[in-house]
Amino acid sequence: MSQPNTDSAILLICCPDRKGIVASVTDFIYKNNGNILDLEQYVDVESNVFFMRVEWSLDGFDIPPGSIGRIFKDNISVKFEMNWGIHFSGQIPRMVIFVSKLSHCLYDILSRTSSGEWNVEVPLIVSNHSELAGVAKTFGIDYHIFENVKENKQKVEAEQIKLLEDYKIDFVVLARYMQILTDKFVSSYPNRIINIHHSFLPAFPGAKPYHSAHERGVKIIGATSHYATAELDAGPIIEQDVVRVTHRDTVEDLIRKGRDLEKLVLSRAVWSHINRNILVYKNRTVVFRG
């Protein structure tokens, strides 16, 4: 990532719930001349776990950005047994998009990044096909093709990981990338690989889920975006949505509506990720409103 500027700091916290957490964190910010811009908290009463996202202005903050984490750890986090992370609004994340042949999610992401809607850099697109190379060229983005992924998965993924390291990639978006990732690839980017799929799984798996759903006469279709894990389509869910359909809708209607929904759900998930609104606990997420 690029070096942080002095706009704001974002602190994400997860720890056992107890008295004094909010007071201690906010007092730390106040005593160092920080002004809180946003604060959200949540307690999972069943597991007794506390979650918090707090953002404050760094204008006039007494601690330089590079030292905030160390001082917070020494004075606050150890006492409360916190899992935490600090981020800065001036850090612009670098995203790679993995695609196969379907272009709807890719176009949607690139329209949001090129218009300035998202504060994110996309230096690289990776694919196992050549069909979308022209899209990358239009947007001035490097496009790398890895063929025969199934036959040489370990070798190809090692090359892909090296490529992502060379491009200093922070997180991965699977924009309808029709390949299963290995455990090694996923573990290289824990909670930093965002996937999108239709919500028919596991009821309607296979290559033609919309056809199967149409045959069953479904009344809603949906989409789910989640972090990728070693178990296919079983990672922590970030965003979901549905749209109603009727007996009048053809298979083509379901596909069109489903792809529209996939674009929207994936974009919401990416937005939450780049704005540091997500905390992952076990196989669930707490998504702050951001």
N, C-alpha and C positions, 0 to 999 in steps of 0.2 A: 504493500500500500504506500501511497504517497505520505509525506510528512504531515501531521496534523497542523491546522491553523488554529487561531485562538477564537473560534466561534463558540462552540459548546462541547461539553463532555457528557457522555451517556454511560451510566453505570447500571449493569444488570446483575441482580443478586438472587441467589437461591440458597436457603439455609433452614435449619430447624427453627420452628416458630417459638418465639419467646418475647418477653417484654423488653422494650427499649431499643428495638432495631431501628425503627423509623426515626426516633429521637436522636439516636447516635449518628446515623447517616446524615440527617439534615443538619445536625449541630456541626458535624465535620465540614460540611459545605459552608455553613454560615460563618463559622469561626475563621475560615480562610477566605472570606470576602466574596463568596459565590452567591449568585442569584438564581434560585430554582425556577426553571421554565416549565417543567412538566414532571409530575410524579404520579405513578400508579402502583398499587400494591394488591396482592391477593394472597389469601391463606387457604390452602387445601386442608380443611379441618380433619379429614379422614386420615391423612398421612402426617398431619402436623408439620407441614412444610410452608415456609414463607417465600413469596416471590415479589420482586420489586424492580421497577424501572424508574430511574430518576435522571433528569437532564438539567444541567445548569450552565449558565453563561460563564465563559472563561475571561470575559472582559474585566480586568482588574483582579482576577483570582490570584491569590498569593503564591500558590504552588505551580511551578511550570508543568506543562503537560507531561513531559517525560518522567516526572517524579511523583505524579499523583498516585499511580498504582502502588508503588512501593510504600508510600506513606499511609495510604488507605489500608493496605495489608497489615502493616505494623500496628496501627492504632485501632482498627475497627474489625477487619475481616477475621483475624485469628480468634478474637474474643467470641465471635458469634458463629464460628465454624462455617464460614460462607464459601460457596462456590460463586465466583463472580468474574466479571469481565468489564473492562473499560474501553470505550470507543470515543472517537472524536468526529465531529461533524465535518471537519476538513479532510478526513480520510476518505478518499473516493475508491470504493471497492472495484476490483477488476473481475469481470464476469466472462466466462466462456460459455458458449451455447453449443450443445450437442444436438444434431439433427440427423434425420434419415432422408425421407423423401417428402413428407408432408410439410407444407410451408406456412400454415395459418398461424401457429404460435410464434414462429421465427419472425414473420412480418410484423406481428403485433409488438413483440419485444423491441425490434429495431425501430419501429415508429416512435415508441415511447422514449428510447434512449436518444435517438437523433433529434427529437423535438425538444430535448432538455427536461422532459417530464420527470425522468429519473436521473439522480446524481450518481451515475455509474459509468464505467468504461467497459467497452466490449472490443478488445483487441483481436479476438480470435473466435472462429467458428470451426467446429470439428464435425466431420460426417463420415459415414461409411458408404456414401454414394456421391456422385458428382452433380446430381440434378440441381442442387441449390447453390452451386458455385457462383452463378450469375447474380444471385441476390447479394451475396457477400461482396462481390465486385462493385455493385451499385452503391453499397453503403461504405465502400472503402475499407473492408475488414478482411484480414487474412483468413484463408479457407484451406484447411488441411484435410485430406481424404485418407482414411485408413481402410483399405479393402480387405476382404477375407477375414473379418473380425472373428467370426465363429471358429474358423479353422486354426487361427493363430492368436487366440484370445490373450494368453499370458504375455506373449511377445508384443502384441499390439498395445495392450494396456500399459506395459512398461514404457513403450515409446510415447504414449499419450501422456502419462504422468510426467515424463521428462519434458515434453513440450509445454505442459501447463506450468511447470516450474520455470522454464525459460521465459515464459510470458508473464511470470509473477501473478498467476491467477489466484484470486481469493475464494471464489465459489463457482459452482457449476450449475447450469440449468439444462435439464434434459427436455428439450422442446419437441416432444414426440420422437425421441431417439429410440429406435426399435431394436435395442440390444440390451441384454442382461449384463450388468456390471458384476465383476468378481468382488469377493470380500476384500481383497488387497486394494483395489481401486477405491472402494467405498471408505475403507479405513484411512485412506490418504486424505480424505476430505470429510471428516465426521461432522454431521449436521451442517454440511455445506454443499450438498448436492440436492437440488430441488427437482422433483419429478411431477409430471402431470399424467393423469389417466382418467378414463371415463369411470363413473361410479357403478357400473354394472358388475364389476369384479366383486366377488367371484362368481356371481350368478350367471354372467354371460361372458365367459372368457373366450379366447381364440381370436382369429383374424377378422371376424365379422360380427362384433358384438351388437351393432345396431340392427343388423338383419335378424339376429336371434331375438333381440328385444321387441322388434316389430312383430315377429311371429307370435310372441307371447302377449301382445297387446298392452304393453306397459303404459302407464299414465304419467310417469315422470321419468326424465333422464337427468343425469348429473355428471359432475366432474369433481375430482379430488386432487389436490396438490399436497405433497408430503416430502419430507426428507427421505432420501434413499438410505436403506440399510441392507444388510446382507440377505435378509429375507425379502423376496420380491414383493413390492407394493404393500409392505407391512410397516413402513417407517412412521415416525410421528407426523400426524396430520396437521397441516398448516391452515388450509382453506378448503371449503367445500361449498357447492351450491347446486341447485336443481332448477329445472324448468319443466312446466307441464306440457304434455303432448296429448293428442286425442286419436281416435280411430281414423280421423281424416288425414293424419300425417303419414306420408309415405316414408320409405326407408331413406330416401334422399332428404326429406324434411328433417328426420331424426339426425342424420349426419350433419346437416347444416346447423341445426340448433345445438347439437352436441359440440361441434367445433367452436362455435361462438362462445359457448360456456367454458370450454377448455381454455380459450384465450383469456377470458376474464378471471377465472379462478387462478390460473398460473400467474397472471400479472399481479393479483392481490398478494399472492404468496411471495413473489419476488420483492414487491414493495415493502412488505413487512420485514423481510430479511435485510434489505439494504438500509432500512431505517432503524435497525436494531430493536425491533419490537417483539422478538421471539425469545422465549426461554424454553429449553428442552429439559424435561424431567422424566427419567425412565423412557417410556415410549409414548409420552404425551407432550403436548406443547401448551404453554401459556402464551397467548398472543395478545399483547397490549394494543390498545386502539390506535396509537401512533398518529 
